Amino acid sequence: MTNTTTVTSKGQTTIPKRIRDRLNLKAGDRVEFVVEEDGKVVLVPATVRIAELRGILPRPKKPVSLEVMEEAIKAGASGKSKSRE
């Protein structure tokens, strides 16, 4: 897929609709320009929607209480780690 766009005097450009659709980009999304070793520049979405994160972490083997979660957060914030019970 090839698309051409023009760079303005301010260095801005519009991402063609076909590319936005292909990358599932919406208004307000962020993108990254990655320069590869061979000089090729790749445009990648930098915004991850919360729905896309579903299922990436395994479910805990046993339920964790809010109190245990809060303790873990406090320990992490203070730099101390405490193993779960």
N, C-alpha and C positions, 0 to 999 in steps of 0.2 A: 504494500500500500504506500503510495507516494502522494504527498500533499505539499503544496508550496504556499508560503505566506510571505508578507513583506514586513521588514523591520522598520519602525518609525524612527524619526530623528531622536526620540527619547529612548530608543533601544527597546521599545515594546512591540509585541506582535500578538496576533490572535491565533489561538490554537484552533485549527479547522474542526468543524463539527464532527466529521467522521472520526477524527483522532480523539476528541472529547468523548464521543460515544464509545469508542473502542476501550478507552481507559476508564470509562464510567466516571468521568469528571463532572462535577456540578459547580455552580457559582460558589465561590468561597473556598473551594478545595485548594490545597497547596500542592505544588509539584517540585520535583528536584531535577536539576540538570546534572547528569553524571558524565564526566569526561573519562573515557576509557583510555587504556594505555596506547592504543593505536590512533588516538585522536578523535575517535567517533564520540559524538555527544548523544546521550540517551535521556529521554524525558520519562520520568517515572512518577506516579502518584505518591505524594508524601502524606496524604490524609487517609487514615484507616477508619472506616465507619464501625461503630460499636457492634453492629449486627454481624460484621465479618469476623469478629473475634470469638464468636460463640463456638464452643467446643474445642478451642485450642489447648485448654488446660484439662487435665484429668479431674474427675470428681474426687473429693476426699473419700478415703475408705470409711471414715466415720464422720458424722456431723461435727461441726466446730461451732461452739457457742460464740455469741457476740463478745462476751467477756474475754475469751481466749484470743479472739481477733484483735480486740482493743489492746490487750497486753502485748501482742506481737507487734502492733503498730508502734506502741510506746517504746518497746525495746529496740525496734529498728530505728526510730527517730533518735534515740539516745546512743546508738551505736552498740548496744548490748544485745546479744542474742540469747534467747531462752528456748529450749526445745519444747515442742508440744507434748502434752500429756496424752 
